[in-house]
Amino acid sequence: MFKETLREIVENTEGSLAGVVMDSAGVAIDTYARENAGFDIDAIGIEYGVLLGSIRRATESLEAGTTQEVSIGTDKMVTIIRLLGESYYLALALRPDGNFGKGRFMMRCAIPKLMVELS
């Protein structure tokens, strides 16, 4: 189920490269990457997972509410991360010229399906 949902997000978002569902320990539950992605989505998920933990703690200490989404833009890619409850997250990597808005929309629409599978 996860791979099919990830495939749907990646294939229907212009400029997307790969998607991953990971747990909070950085273990990939499932991934989907285009053939020409050019990087390891698992490694990106692990590294950004550590950063996400810090961001979550910061928003809690600031009493800013629960972190829902984080995006990280570099000169080679944009990564959007959406939290799936307390223990999991969904990440999508896009080229810098990719359709960021469509990626966010596709991720938001996929969350109910993913949450059912994770429970």
Backbone as a chain_set.jsonl record, in Angstrom:
{"seq": "MFKETLREIVENTEGSLAGVVMDSAGVAIDTYARENAGFDIDAIGIEYGVLLGSIRRATESLEAGTTQEVSIGTDKMVTIIRLLGESYYLALALRPDGNFGKGRFMMRCAIPKLMVELS", "coords": {"N": [[0.819, -1.202, 0.0], [1.914, 1.301, 0.811], [3.983, 1.796, -1.091], [2.524, 2.05, -3.477], [0.99, 4.333, -2.947], [3.045, 6.216, -2.573], [4.174, 6.1, -5.142], [2.058, 7.16, -6.624], [1.989, 9.811, -5.652], [4.578, 10.757, -6.403], [4.658, 10.289, -9.221], [2.571, 11.898, -10.097], [3.275, 14.473, -9.574], [4.783, 17.119, -10.962], [8.203, 17.323, -11.642], [8.962, 15.958, -9.385], [11.064, 13.71, -7.526], [11.426, 11.568, -5.678], [9.852, 9.673, -3.015], [9.242, 8.951, 0.459], [8.211, 6.978, 3.253], [8.814, 7.116, 6.596], [9.863, 6.011, 9.872], [10.113, 7.539, 13.154], [12.631, 6.916, 14.045], [14.185, 6.92, 11.864], [14.029, 4.807, 10.128], [13.269, 3.484, 7.029], [10.046, 2.842, 5.947], [8.814, 2.436, 3.52], [9.69, 3.184, 0.106], [9.722, 5.153, -2.91], [11.157, 5.861, -5.969], [11.981, 7.808, -8.824], [13.626, 6.599, -11.771], [15.751, 8.246, -12.534], [16.477, 9.666, -10.259], [18.879, 10.195, -8.848], [19.978, 10.243, -6.267], [20.07, 8.976, -2.873], [17.162, 8.305, -1.401], [16.597, 7.201, 1.077], [18.809, 7.912, 2.681], [18.531, 10.688, 2.703], [16.084, 10.892, 4.032], [16.786, 9.871, 6.572], [18.751, 11.725, 7.495], [17.317, 14.173, 7.414], [15.33, 13.473, 9.143], [16.5, 13.585, 11.661], [16.889, 16.335, 11.875], [14.203, 17.106, 11.789], [13.289, 16.176, 14.277], [14.549, 18.0, 15.987], [13.308, 20.376, 15.159], [10.669, 19.837, 15.882], [10.91, 19.739, 18.687], [11.675, 22.384, 19.141], [9.404, 23.878, 18.285], [7.554, 22.995, 20.138], [8.715, 23.89, 22.556], [8.515, 26.594, 22.168], [5.882, 26.876, 22.358], [4.362, 26.899, 20.053], [2.646, 25.186, 18.906], [1.868, 22.019, 17.315], [4.205, 20.623, 15.115], [3.586, 20.374, 11.697], [4.362, 20.398, 9.007], [7.368, 20.65, 7.125], [9.653, 22.299, 5.012], [12.544, 22.05, 3.012], [14.798, 23.755, 1.186], [17.282, 23.505, -1.261], [20.025, 24.182, -3.543], [19.89, 22.053, -5.274], [17.657, 20.479, -4.73], [14.285, 20.355, -3.422], [12.821, 19.479, -0.433], [9.948, 18.235, 0.995], [8.403, 17.671, 4.031], [5.992, 15.917, 5.781], [4.36, 15.349, 8.798], [3.187, 12.284, 10.133], [1.235, 11.62, 12.41], [2.636, 10.868, 15.63], [4.855, 9.236, 15.282], [5.724, 8.781, 12.649], [6.69, 9.889, 9.328], [6.195, 11.505, 6.157], [7.995, 12.093, 3.264], [8.846, 14.088, 0.455], [10.836, 14.528, -2.33], [11.843, 16.99, -4.603], [12.842, 18.438, -7.76], [14.371, 21.703, -7.866], [12.814, 23.297, -9.565], [10.43, 21.988, -9.538], [6.893, 21.213, -9.066], [5.958, 22.505, -6.38], [3.607, 23.235, -4.933], [1.708, 21.386, -5.918], [2.899, 19.041, -5.071], [2.69, 19.318, -2.261], [-0.111, 19.291, -2.073], [-0.737, 16.703, -3.086], [0.523, 15.137, -1.151], [-0.899, 15.873, 1.173], [-3.438, 14.888, 0.492], [-2.902, 12.169, 0.475], [-2.419, 11.462, 3.092], [-4.643, 10.489, 4.808], [-5.003, 7.824, 3.785], [-2.462, 6.726, 4.28], [-2.319, 6.928, 7.072], [-4.287, 5.103, 7.892], [-3.087, 2.697, 7.129], [-0.868, 2.756, 8.794], [-1.889, 2.461, 11.308]], "CA": [[0.0, 0.0, 0.0], [2.74, 2.498, 0.89], [4.683, 2.031, -2.353], [1.551, 2.525, -4.463], [0.666, 5.722, -2.59], [4.235, 7.002, -2.884], [4.258, 6.159, -6.598], [1.025, 8.091, -7.072], [2.44, 11.176, -5.322], [5.753, 11.1, -7.209], [4.346, 10.304, -10.652], [1.584, 12.936, -10.397], [3.813, 15.783, -9.202], [5.807, 17.513, -11.924], [9.505, 17.631, -11.067], [9.279, 15.184, -8.184], [12.116, 12.711, -7.722], [11.253, 10.386, -4.83], [9.092, 9.816, -1.781], [9.554, 7.946, 1.48], [7.529, 6.948, 4.542], [9.815, 6.682, 7.572], [9.494, 6.163, 11.278], [10.874, 8.607, 13.819], [14.004, 6.461, 14.256], [14.891, 7.026, 10.597], [13.931, 3.56, 9.369], [12.333, 3.601, 5.918], [8.969, 1.854, 5.872], [8.755, 2.164, 2.084], [10.17, 4.275, -0.733], [9.511, 5.094, -4.356], [12.006, 6.865, -6.621], [12.105, 7.749, -10.28], [14.905, 6.004, -12.168], [16.792, 9.269, -12.66], [16.467, 10.494, -9.047], [20.244, 10.663, -8.667], [20.381, 10.294, -4.861], [19.493, 7.935, -2.022], [16.074, 8.894, -0.616], [16.709, 6.709, 2.458], [19.791, 8.742, 3.385], [17.919, 12.002, 2.912], [15.083, 10.73, 5.09], [17.468, 9.7, 7.861], [19.373, 12.989, 7.897], [16.288, 15.178, 7.684], [14.589, 13.008, 10.313], [17.193, 14.143, 12.834], [16.53, 17.755, 11.869], [12.785, 17.2, 12.121], [13.186, 16.029, 15.73], [14.936, 19.288, 16.582], [12.258, 21.343, 14.847], [9.506, 19.509, 16.718], [11.198, 20.177, 20.058], [11.682, 23.848, 19.159], [8.033, 24.401, 18.228], [6.913, 22.697, 21.419], [9.255, 24.77, 23.597], [8.0, 27.931, 21.877], [4.429, 26.764, 22.466], [3.848, 27.292, 18.742], [1.773, 24.127, 18.412], [2.475, 20.802, 16.788], [4.771, 20.725, 13.767], [2.837, 19.596, 10.713], [5.075, 20.311, 7.733], [8.635, 21.365, 7.019], [10.261, 22.19, 3.685], [13.96, 22.407, 2.992], [15.197, 24.015, -0.191], [18.702, 23.661, -1.563], [20.167, 24.48, -4.97], [19.679, 20.841, -6.063], [16.352, 19.865, -4.499], [13.395, 20.818, -2.368], [12.238, 18.344, 0.272], [8.783, 18.553, 1.813], [8.196, 16.624, 5.036], [4.725, 16.009, 6.498], [4.295, 14.402, 9.892], [2.078, 11.328, 10.161], [1.114, 11.29, 13.822], [3.816, 11.096, 16.476], [5.967, 8.321, 15.042], [6.057, 8.569, 11.242], [6.582, 11.044, 8.458], [6.193, 11.347, 4.713], [8.862, 13.092, 2.639], [8.851, 14.137, -1.003], [11.952, 15.306, -2.876], [11.565, 17.541, -5.924], [13.822, 19.361, -8.33], [14.03, 23.072, -7.456], [11.765, 23.847, -10.428], [9.269, 21.117, -9.456], [5.625, 21.819, -8.662], [5.908, 22.441, -4.912], [2.212, 23.268, -4.49], [1.068, 20.111, -6.254], [3.476, 18.046, -4.171], [2.031, 19.497, -0.953], [-1.494, 18.843, -2.222], [-0.743, 15.244, -3.215], [0.884, 14.581, 0.156], [-2.023, 16.094, 2.084], [-4.507, 13.964, 0.103], [-2.487, 10.788, 0.755], [-2.268, 11.223, 4.53], [-5.637, 9.578, 5.395], [-4.7, 6.442, 3.397], [-1.259, 6.285, 4.982], [-2.619, 6.789, 8.509], [-5.012, 3.838, 8.069], [-2.103, 1.624, 7.039], [0.069, 2.823, 9.914], [-2.545, 2.147, 12.604]], "C": [[0.861, 1.262, 0.0], [3.389, 2.815, -0.462], [3.728, 2.574, -3.41], [1.175, 3.981, -4.191], [1.839, 6.639, -2.902], [4.402, 7.171, -4.397], [3.263, 7.185, -7.142], [1.445, 9.546, -6.822], [3.562, 11.607, -6.27], [5.389, 11.244, -8.686], [3.371, 11.414, -11.039], [2.018, 14.332, -9.984], [4.967, 16.104, -10.149], [7.095, 17.887, -11.196], [9.847, 16.854, -9.816], [10.278, 14.09, -8.525], [11.863, 11.435, -6.942], [10.413, 10.72, -3.614], [9.445, 8.694, -0.825], [8.596, 8.105, 2.659], [8.533, 6.366, 5.524], [9.252, 6.773, 8.97], [10.428, 7.176, 11.928], [12.312, 8.207, 14.133], [14.819, 6.516, 12.971], [14.876, 5.766, 9.762], [12.873, 3.733, 8.28], [11.315, 2.471, 5.97], [8.793, 1.439, 4.413], [9.211, 3.402, 1.324], [9.701, 4.07, -2.165], [10.352, 6.205, -4.962], [11.945, 6.691, -8.132], [13.492, 7.189, -10.609], [16.041, 7.017, -12.18], [16.88, 10.159, -11.416], [17.862, 11.021, -8.72], [20.714, 10.786, -7.229], [19.668, 9.184, -4.113], [18.437, 8.557, -1.113], [16.114, 8.411, 0.834], [17.669, 7.582, 3.266], [19.238, 10.132, 3.661], [16.905, 11.93, 4.038], [15.713, 10.619, 6.466], [18.021, 11.027, 8.354], [18.334, 14.044, 8.243], [15.409, 14.763, 8.859], [15.181, 13.533, 11.606], [16.84, 15.621, 12.979], [15.07, 17.96, 12.271], [12.555, 17.06, 13.623], [13.52, 17.325, 16.443], [13.866, 20.352, 16.347], [11.026, 21.087, 15.707], [9.717, 19.976, 18.158], [11.161, 21.697, 20.16], [10.267, 24.411, 19.132], [7.275, 24.132, 19.516], [7.409, 23.64, 22.512], [8.789, 26.212, 23.401], [6.482, 28.013, 22.039], [3.752, 27.254, 21.194], [2.893, 26.254, 18.164], [2.575, 22.954, 17.869], [2.987, 21.037, 15.371], [3.971, 19.829, 12.837], [3.618, 19.371, 9.436], [6.338, 21.156, 7.787], [9.1, 21.23, 5.573], [11.685, 22.717, 3.76], [14.362, 22.567, 1.532], [16.7, 24.182, -0.297], [18.82, 23.971, -3.061], [19.915, 23.262, -5.852], [18.329, 20.175, -5.848], [15.58, 20.589, -3.41], [12.792, 19.564, -1.745], [11.112, 18.848, 1.158], [8.574, 17.38, 2.76], [6.887, 16.9, 5.754], [4.736, 14.959, 7.6], [3.037, 13.55, 9.78], [1.935, 10.865, 11.598], [2.412, 11.587, 14.553], [5.049, 10.331, 16.017], [6.421, 8.17, 13.604], [6.025, 9.886, 10.483], [6.689, 10.632, 6.997], [7.069, 12.447, 4.136], [8.807, 12.947, 1.129], [9.994, 15.034, -1.437], [11.613, 15.712, -4.302], [12.781, 18.299, -6.447], [13.432, 20.768, -7.892], [12.928, 23.711, -8.298], [10.508, 22.983, -10.439], [8.038, 21.851, -8.94], [5.408, 21.598, -7.161], [4.461, 22.38, -4.402], [1.482, 21.96, -4.751], [1.603, 19.0, -5.357], [2.839, 18.113, -2.792], [0.604, 18.972, -0.994], [-1.573, 17.321, -2.274], [-0.42, 14.58, -1.879], [-0.291, 14.696, 1.124], [-3.177, 15.13, 1.77], [-4.182, 12.512, 0.456], [-2.466, 10.46, 2.248], [-3.348, 10.311, 5.116], [-5.371, 8.11, 5.052], [-3.501, 5.906, 4.168], [-1.531, 6.057, 6.467], [-3.388, 5.493, 8.79], [-4.03, 2.679, 8.051], [-1.148, 1.595, 8.228], [-0.574, 2.447, 11.255], [-2.856, 0.68, 12.746]], "O": [[0.567, 2.202, -0.739], [3.352, 3.956, -0.922], [4.096, 3.474, -4.164], [1.058, 4.773, -5.126], [1.644, 7.728, -3.442], [4.733, 8.257, -4.873], [3.598, 7.981, -8.019], [1.27, 10.404, -7.687], [3.505, 12.684, -6.864], [5.776, 12.221, -9.327], [3.347, 11.831, -12.197], [1.224, 15.272, -10.036], [6.0, 15.435, -10.133], [7.076, 18.673, -10.248], [10.913, 17.06, -9.236], [10.334, 13.607, -9.656], [12.057, 10.338, -7.467], [10.276, 11.881, -3.229], [9.889, 7.623, -1.24], [8.218, 9.219, 3.019], [9.046, 5.265, 5.321], [8.298, 7.506, 9.231], [11.409, 7.612, 11.325], [13.132, 9.067, 14.454], [16.008, 6.197, 12.976], [15.624, 5.657, 8.791], [11.727, 4.084, 8.565], [11.676, 1.296, 6.029], [8.643, 0.257, 4.104], [9.13, 4.521, 1.829], [9.336, 2.967, -2.57], [10.275, 7.355, -4.529], [11.869, 5.575, -8.645], [14.418, 7.3, -9.805], [17.18, 6.67, -11.866], [17.321, 11.304, -11.518], [18.005, 12.187, -8.35], [21.762, 11.384, -6.986], [18.774, 8.53, -4.65], [18.775, 9.259, -0.159], [15.703, 9.144, 1.733], [17.373, 7.947, 4.403], [19.456, 10.688, 4.737], [16.867, 12.806, 4.903], [15.221, 11.215, 7.425], [17.789, 11.413, 9.499], [18.46, 14.734, 9.255], [14.802, 15.617, 9.505], [14.454, 13.884, 12.535], [16.53, 16.092, 14.074], [14.751, 18.89, 13.012], [11.709, 17.757, 14.183], [12.845, 17.704, 17.399], [13.559, 21.137, 17.244], [10.41, 22.029, 16.205], [8.812, 20.539, 18.773], [10.672, 22.241, 21.15], [9.961, 25.334, 19.887], [6.449, 24.941, 19.939], [6.613, 24.137, 23.308], [8.683, 26.966, 24.369], [5.881, 29.076, 21.88], [2.72, 27.924, 21.236], [2.388, 26.424, 17.054], [3.802, 22.918, 17.96], [2.276, 21.588, 14.531], [3.711, 18.668, 13.15], [3.557, 18.294, 8.843], [6.376, 22.22, 8.404], [8.957, 20.165, 4.973], [11.985, 23.682, 4.463], [14.273, 21.625, 0.745], [17.313, 24.911, 0.482], [17.81, 24.016, -3.763], [19.741, 23.411, -7.062], [17.891, 19.388, -6.687], [16.14, 21.326, -2.598], [12.307, 18.685, -2.458], [11.292, 19.762, 1.962], [8.57, 16.225, 2.333], [6.687, 17.995, 6.28], [5.085, 13.804, 7.356], [1.973, 14.027, 9.387], [2.466, 9.817, 11.964], [3.188, 12.451, 14.143], [6.172, 10.73, 16.325], [7.416, 7.491, 13.35], [5.421, 10.864, 10.924], [7.2, 9.565, 6.659], [6.902, 13.616, 4.484], [8.733, 11.841, 0.593], [10.113, 16.167, -0.971], [11.157, 14.897, -5.104], [13.634, 18.743, -5.678], [12.267, 21.005, -7.575], [12.191, 24.567, -7.81], [9.612, 23.209, -11.252], [8.134, 22.972, -8.44], [4.765, 20.636, -6.741], [4.138, 21.565, -3.538], [0.727, 21.483, -3.905], [0.852, 18.122, -4.933], [2.488, 17.083, -2.217], [0.157, 18.293, -0.07], [-2.391, 16.719, -1.579], [-1.029, 13.571, -1.521], [-0.637, 13.733, 1.809], [-3.82, 14.616, 2.686], [-5.087, 11.716, 0.706], [-2.494, 9.286, 2.62], [-2.999, 9.408, 5.876], [-5.494, 7.242, 5.916], [-3.518, 4.774, 4.65], [-1.028, 5.097, 7.051], [-3.162, 4.853, 9.817], [-4.131, 1.771, 8.876], [-0.674, 0.53, 8.622], [0.129, 2.15, 12.221], [-3.401, 0.261, 13.767]]}, "num_chains": 1, "name": "protein.A"}
